[in-house]
Amino acid sequence: MSSPSVWSRAAEVIEVLGWSAADGVQLVRAAALTGAHHPPLNPDLPALLLLDGAPAWEALGRVLRNQYPPDHALSLVAPDAVTVQSVPLSALAEVQGDWLALGVPPLPRPGSFERFQDTIAHLRAPEGCPWDRKQTHGSLRPYLLEETYEVLDALDHGDVSALREELGDLLLQIVLHSQIAVEAGEFSMADVIAAVNEKIIRRHPHVWGTVDVSSDQEVVVNWDRLKQAEKAENGAPASRLDGVSRSLPALSQAFSYQDRAARVKFDWETIEPVIAKVHEEIAELLAAQTPAEREAEVGDLLFAVVNWARWLGVEPESALRATNARFYRRFRYIEQQAAAQGRPLDELSLEEMDALWEAAKENGL
């Protein structure tokens, strides 16, 4: 326990920092944070970390950096509760000497999850937005799907700024669904977080338990076993494929089916039969006679190609999205060059368009 004198002087320290108890100052024992991985602090409110001697400054800085930026200005308060020294979070590991407390001011912009939940609840309130108030789980489905794909697009382009924005838009959908559920008496965001938190801990016994694993693949196999055991306990269908969403794009769904089957060794031992299967499906497609047969064989061929991609360590949905993007850029180049020549695109011969296509490739498009 912290000595009573440190806690009893909290009001004194708050005053010297220019804060007020009305600001909602959070009082936390600094030593309790050094063993954490994320600070249990609301970043919209000031926090006063009370010190018992010199804490593990490096560990404390690591935890705080999971919430606050490196240049966040902290305030070290000396034992006289008068002397205050400013120090950026990035330099916290270099602190020396005896200090009474560490003041952590709020972030310059509201950034707490609680604040965001309040914003969304306000939108749904009687005095809120008419459009948001009309929404249901069903009506929001296309927006959830759209935002998910926009996150993927940001990832595909390696655009960190866009990723930050699109993750926010996706989070909006999640919080909005949770608020609708609260109003309907279905569940709360706390229920959502508690359930997934329990699931993560339960399925990582090698982190929070006594299970030993030797590789990431062993982690995946163990996760699958735990998941199947949970389903059996809940009386749910025991198929290992049931956890793959039926709403996934077909390539991703095929990839997931094959991956889950491979976890129980329903897979070839080498890549050669995988490649042979692709050639076999091409031959069967060429031999197909009716539209129904051709459709079935095209599906079989695509499934076999997805399996080949899996063996090569290539995620087929991402690969095809990248190819689509390249096609778009190169075809757009052909359109632009035709326009520059004052010619309608459909007047260009295939040879001319092919030459422009090659030019687009040479230009890195």
C-alpha positions in Angstrom: 0.0 0.0 0.0 1.1 3.6 -0.6 1.9 5.6 2.5 -1.0 7.7 3.8 1.1 10.9 3.5 1.3 10.5 -0.3 -2.5 10.2 -0.7 -3.3 12.9 1.9 -1.2 15.4 -0.1 -3.1 14.7 -3.4 -5.2 17.9 -2.9 -2.0 19.9 -2.4 -0.5 18.5 -5.6 -3.6 19.0 -7.6 -3.6 22.7 -6.6 0.0 23.3 -7.5 -0.6 21.7 -11.0 -3.4 24.3 -11.5 -6.1 21.6 -11.6 -9.3 21.4 -9.8 -11.1 18.4 -8.2 -14.0 19.4 -10.4 -11.9 18.5 -13.4 -12.5 14.9 -12.5 -8.8 14.2 -11.6 -8.0 10.5 -11.5 -5.9 9.3 -8.6 -3.8 6.3 -9.4 -0.9 4.5 -7.7 1.9 4.7 -10.2 3.3 1.3 -9.3 0.0 -0.3 -10.3 0.5 0.9 -13.9 4.0 -0.5 -14.4 2.7 -4.1 -14.6 -0.1 -3.2 -17.1 0.0 -3.0 -20.9 -2.5 -0.2 -21.3 -3.2 2.6 -18.8 -6.6 2.3 -17.0 -7.1 6.0 -17.5 -9.7 8.2 -19.2 -7.5 10.4 -21.5 -10.1 13.1 -21.5 -9.5 13.7 -17.8 -6.3 14.7 -15.9 -4.6 11.9 -14.0 -2.4 12.2 -10.9 0.0 9.2 -10.5 1.1 9.0 -6.8 4.6 7.8 -6.3 6.2 5.6 -3.6 9.8 6.2 -4.2 11.2 5.9 -7.7 9.0 3.7 -9.9 10.1 1.7 -12.8 10.2 4.8 -15.1 10.8 2.9 -18.3 7.9 0.5 -17.7 5.7 3.4 -16.7 6.5 5.3 -19.8 5.9 2.2 -22.0 2.4 1.8 -20.5 1.5 5.5 -20.9 2.7 5.5 -24.5 -0.1 3.1 -25.3 -2.5 5.9 -24.7 -0.6 9.2 -25.0 1.7 10.6 -27.7 5.5 10.7 -27.1 5.5 14.5 -26.9 2.7 14.6 -24.3 4.0 17.0 -21.5 3.9 15.5 -18.1 4.5 17.2 -14.7 6.9 15.8 -12.1 6.0 17.2 -8.6 8.8 17.3 -6.0 8.3 16.1 -2.4 7.9 19.8 -1.3 4.7 19.9 -3.4 5.9 23.2 -4.8 8.6 22.4 -7.4 7.2 21.2 -10.7 9.3 20.0 -13.6 7.9 19.4 -17.1 9.0 16.3 -18.9 7.9 14.8 -22.3 6.6 11.3 -22.1 9.3 10.2 -24.4 11.9 11.2 -21.8 10.2 9.6 -18.8 12.7 6.7 -18.7 15.5 9.2 -18.0 13.9 10.7 -14.9 16.1 10.5 -11.7 15.7 11.6 -8.2 12.9 11.6 -5.6 9.4 12.7 -6.7 6.1 12.9 -5.0 3.7 12.6 -8.0 3.4 12.6 -11.8 0.7 14.7 -13.4 -0.7 13.5 -16.7 -2.9 16.2 -18.4 -5.8 15.2 -20.7 -5.3 14.8 -24.4 -5.7 18.0 -26.4 -8.7 16.5 -28.2 -11.4 14.3 -26.7 -10.3 10.7 -27.4 -11.9 8.5 -24.8 -14.2 5.6 -25.8 -16.7 6.8 -23.2 -16.9 10.3 -24.9 -17.5 8.7 -28.2 -20.2 6.5 -26.8 -21.9 9.6 -25.4 -21.7 11.2 -28.8 -23.4 8.3 -30.5 -26.0 8.0 -27.7 -26.7 11.7 -28.2 -27.3 11.1 -31.9 -29.9 8.5 -31.0 -31.6 10.6 -28.3 -34.9 12.4 -28.9 -33.1 15.7 -29.5 -30.5 14.0 -31.7 -30.4 13.3 -35.5 -33.6 12.1 -37.3 -31.6 9.9 -39.6 -29.6 8.2 -36.9 -32.7 7.7 -34.8 -34.4 5.8 -37.7 -31.6 3.3 -38.1 -31.9 -0.4 -37.2 -29.5 -3.3 -37.2 -30.8 -4.3 -40.6 -30.8 -0.8 -42.1 -27.1 -0.3 -41.1 -25.9 -3.6 -42.7 -24.8 -2.0 -46.0 -22.9 0.7 -44.2 -21.1 -1.8 -42.0 -20.1 -3.7 -45.1 -19.0 -0.6 -47.0 -16.9 0.7 -44.1 -15.2 -2.7 -43.8 -14.2 -2.6 -47.4 -12.9 0.9 -47.1 -10.7 -0.2 -44.2 -9.4 -3.0 -46.5 -8.8 -0.5 -49.3 -6.7 1.7 -46.9 -4.7 -1.4 -46.0 -4.2 -2.4 -49.6 -2.8 1.1 -50.4 -0.6 1.2 -47.2 -2.3 4.5 -46.4 -1.9 5.0 -42.6 -3.8 8.3 -42.6 -6.7 6.7 -44.5 -6.6 3.7 -42.2 -7.0 5.8 -39.1 -10.0 7.5 -40.6 -11.6 4.4 -41.9 -11.1 2.5 -38.7 -13.0 5.4 -37.0 -15.9 5.0 -39.5 -16.0 1.3 -38.8 -15.9 1.9 -35.1 -18.9 4.3 -35.6 -20.9 1.4 -37.0 -20.0 -0.9 -34.1 -20.9 1.7 -31.4 -24.1 2.6 -33.3 -25.2 -1.1 -33.4 -24.4 -1.3 -29.7 -26.4 1.8 -28.9 -29.4 0.4 -30.8 -29.1 -2.8 -28.8 -29.0 -0.8 -25.5 -32.2 1.0 -26.4 -33.9 -2.3 -27.4 -32.7 -4.0 -24.1 -30.7 -6.5 -26.1 -27.1 -5.9 -24.9 -24.7 -3.1 -24.1 -21.2 -2.2 -25.3 -19.9 -3.4 -21.9 -21.5 -6.8 -22.7 -19.7 -6.9 -26.1 -16.3 -6.0 -24.7 -16.7 -8.3 -21.7 -17.6 -11.3 -23.9 -14.7 -10.8 -26.4 -12.2 -10.1 -23.6 -13.2 -13.3 -21.9 -13.0 -15.1 -25.2 -9.5 -13.8 -26.0 -8.2 -14.8 -22.6 -9.9 -18.2 -22.7 -8.4 -19.0 -26.2 -4.9 -17.9 -25.2 -4.0 -20.4 -22.4 -0.4 -20.1 -23.5 -0.5 -16.4 -22.4 -2.9 -16.5 -19.5 -2.5 -20.2 -18.5 -0.1 -23.0 -18.4 -0.3 -24.3 -21.9 3.0 -24.3 -23.9 3.2 -23.7 -27.6 6.2 -23.9 -29.9 4.9 -22.0 -33.0 2.2 -19.7 -34.3 0.7 -22.6 -36.2 0.4 -24.5 -32.9 -1.5 -21.5 -31.6 -3.9 -21.7 -34.5 -4.5 -25.4 -34.0 -5.1 -24.9 -30.3 -7.5 -22.0 -30.9 -9.5 -24.2 -33.2 -9.7 -27.0 -30.6 -10.9 -24.6 -27.9 -13.5 -23.1 -30.3 -14.9 -26.5 -31.1 -15.0 -27.4 -27.4 -17.0 -24.2 -26.7 -19.4 -25.0 -29.5 -19.9 -28.5 -28.2 -20.6 -27.2 -24.7 -23.2 -24.7 -26.1 -24.9 -27.4 -28.2 -24.0 -25.6 -31.4 -23.1 -27.5 -34.6 -19.7 -29.0 -34.3 -18.5 -28.4 -37.9 -15.2 -26.6 -38.1 -16.5 -24.7 -41.1 -19.4 -23.1 -39.3 -17.3 -20.2 -38.0 -16.6 -19.0 -41.5 -19.1 -16.2 -42.3 -21.5 -16.9 -45.2 -21.3 -13.2 -46.1 -17.6 -13.3 -46.9 -16.6 -12.8 -50.5 -16.3 -16.1 -52.2 -12.5 -16.1 -52.5 -12.1 -15.3 -48.8 -14.7 -17.9 -47.9 -12.9 -20.6 -50.0 -9.6 -19.7 -48.4 -11.0 -19.9 -44.9 -12.7 -23.3 -45.6 -9.5 -24.7 -46.9 -7.4 -23.3 -44.1 -9.7 -24.8 -41.4 -9.7 -28.2 -43.1 -5.9 -28.1 -43.3 -5.7 -27.6 -39.5 -7.0 -31.2 -39.1 -4.6 -32.4 -41.8 -7.3 -32.6 -44.6 -4.7 -31.3 -47.1 -2.0 -32.5 -49.5 1.4 -33.1 -48.0 3.2 -31.2 -50.8 2.4 -28.5 -53.3 2.7 -30.7 -56.5 -0.7 -32.3 -56.2 -2.2 -28.9 -55.6 -0.8 -27.6 -58.9 -1.9 -30.9 -60.7 -5.4 -30.3 -59.4 -5.5 -26.9 -61.1 -4.5 -28.4 -64.4 -7.1 -31.1 -63.9 -9.8 -28.6 -63.3 -8.8 -26.6 -66.5 -9.1 -29.8 -68.5 -12.5 -30.5 -67.0 -13.6 -27.0 -67.8 -12.5 -27.3 -71.4 -14.5 -30.6 -71.7 -17.7 -29.1 -70.2 -20.6 -29.1 -72.6 -23.5 -27.3 -71.0 -23.8 -23.9 -69.3 -24.5 -25.7 -65.9 -21.4 -27.9 -66.3 -19.2 -24.9 -67.3 -20.4 -22.9 -64.2 -19.6 -25.9 -61.9 -16.2 -26.4 -63.5 -15.3 -22.7 -63.3 -16.2 -22.8 -59.6 -14.0 -25.9 -59.1 -11.2 -24.2 -61.0 -11.4 -21.1 -58.8 -11.5 -23.2 -55.7 -8.4 -25.1 -56.8 -6.6 -21.8 -57.6 -7.4 -20.5 -54.1 -5.9 -23.6 -52.7 -2.7 -23.0 -54.7 -2.6 -19.5 -53.5 -2.9 -20.7 -49.9 0.0 -23.0 -50.4 2.0 -20.1 -51.7 1.1 -18.0 -48.7 -1.0 -15.6 -50.8 -4.3 -14.3 -49.6 -6.4 -14.6 -52.8 -8.9 -11.8 -52.0 -6.2 -9.3 -51.5 -4.3 -10.5 -54.5 -7.3 -10.1 -56.8 -8.1 -6.7 -55.3 -4.5 -5.6 -56.2 -4.9 -7.0 -59.7 -8.2 -5.2 -60.1 -6.5 -1.9 -59.0 -3.8 -2.4 -61.6 -6.3 -3.1 -64.3 -8.2 0.1 -63.4 -5.0 2.2 -63.5 -3.9 0.8 -66.8 -7.3 0.9 -68.5 -7.7 4.5 -67.3 -4.3 5.3 -68.9 -5.7 3.9 -72.2 -8.7 6.2 -71.9 -6.6 9.2 -71.1 -4.3 8.6 -74.0 -7.2 8.2 -76.4 -8.8 11.4 -75.1 -5.4 13.2 -75.6 -5.5 12.1 -79.3 -9.0 13.3 -79.7 -10.2 9.8 -80.5 -13.2 7.9 -79.1 -11.9 4.8 -77.2 -14.0 2.4 -79.3 -12.2 3.6 -82.5 -8.8 2.4 -81.3 -7.8 -1.0 -82.6 -7.0 -3.9 -80.2 -3.4 -3.5 -81.2 -3.3 0.2 -80.4 -5.0 -0.4 -77.0 -2.6 -3.3 -76.3 0.4 -1.0 -77.1 -1.0 1.6 -74.7 -1.5 -1.1 -72.0 2.2 -2.0 -72.3 3.1 1.6 -72.1 1.1 1.9 -68.9 3.0 -1.0 -67.4 6.3 0.6 -68.4 5.2 3.7 -66.6 4.7 1.7 -63.4 0.9 1.7 -63.5 
